[in-house]
């Protein structure tokens, strides 16, 4: 009977753990930092190449394209590491927001895309340009939200 039971069990694979004690025996290898010397490359030049590859793999195009420019500016203006990283993250977030807006406009399939910058302010002549530009800031929406009787919505 024991022989039949052992035949029915699947063979353990590479990640097959049969006992709960085996969970404690898993070793996670640390990355080999001497990879550049083993492959015969110059260790001084390859960290930059590896950084470019990693940023491309992680899909961080702003950071990939602008990290050197911002690093020079950070050293000139004596930014801290956190300030430098904050600028990189802000740029990446702004680029993603821009791509998101462009994608939504493209998916909306507008026949013509017009912006406030393209508006002809010379016609009609009695239009109040400052008032129209102020309305496009949408501050009146916040005022309407907070004047509702049941609550003031969070921003």
TAJO-V380101 format. One record per residue. RES is the residue in three letters. SS is DSSP state (@ for helix, = for strand, . for the rest). Layout:
RES&SS / RES&SS
This chain:
UNK&. / UNK&@ / UNK&@ / UNK&@ / UNK&@ / UNK&@ / UNK&@ / UNK&@ / UNK&. / UNK&. / UNK&. / UNK&. / UNK&. / UNK&. / UNK&. / UNK&. / UNK&. / UNK&. / UNK&. / UNK&@ / UNK&@ / UNK&@ / UNK&@ / UNK&@ / UNK&@ / UNK&. / UNK&. / UNK&. / UNK&. / UNK&. / UNK&. / UNK&. / UNK&. / UNK&. / UNK&@ / UNK&@ / UNK&@ / UNK&@ / UNK&. / UNK&. / UNK&. / UNK&. / UNK&@ / UNK&@ / UNK&@ / UNK&@ / UNK&@ / UNK&@ / UNK&@ / UNK&@ / UNK&@ / UNK&@ / UNK&@ / UNK&@ / UNK&@ / UNK&@ / UNK&@ / UNK&. / UNK&. / UNK&. / UNK&@ / UNK&@ / UNK&@ / UNK&@ / UNK&@ / UNK&@ / UNK&@ / UNK&@ / UNK&@ / UNK&@ / UNK&@ / UNK&@ / UNK&@ / UNK&@ / UNK&@ / UNK&@ / UNK&@ / UNK&. / UNK&. / UNK&. / UNK&@ / UNK&@ / UNK&@ / UNK&@ / UNK&@ / UNK&@ / UNK&@ / UNK&@ / UNK&@ / UNK&@ / UNK&@ / UNK&@ / UNK&@ / UNK&@ / UNK&@ / UNK&@ / UNK&@ / UNK&@ / UNK&@ / UNK&@ / UNK&@ / UNK&@ / UNK&@ / UNK&@ / UNK&@ / UNK&@ / UNK&@ / UNK&@ / UNK&. / UNK&. / UNK&. / UNK&. / UNK&. / UNK&. / UNK&. / UNK&@ / UNK&@ / UNK&@ / UNK&. / UNK&. / UNK&. / UNK&. / UNK&. / UNK&. / UNK&. / UNK&. / UNK&. / UNK&. / UNK&@ / UNK&@ / UNK&@ / UNK&@ / UNK&@ / UNK&@ / UNK&@ / UNK&. / UNK&. / UNK&. / UNK&@ / UNK&@ / UNK&@ / UNK&@ / UNK&@ / UNK&@ / UNK&@ / UNK&@ / UNK&. / UNK&. / UNK&. / UNK&. / UNK&. / UNK&. / UNK&. / UNK&. / UNK&.
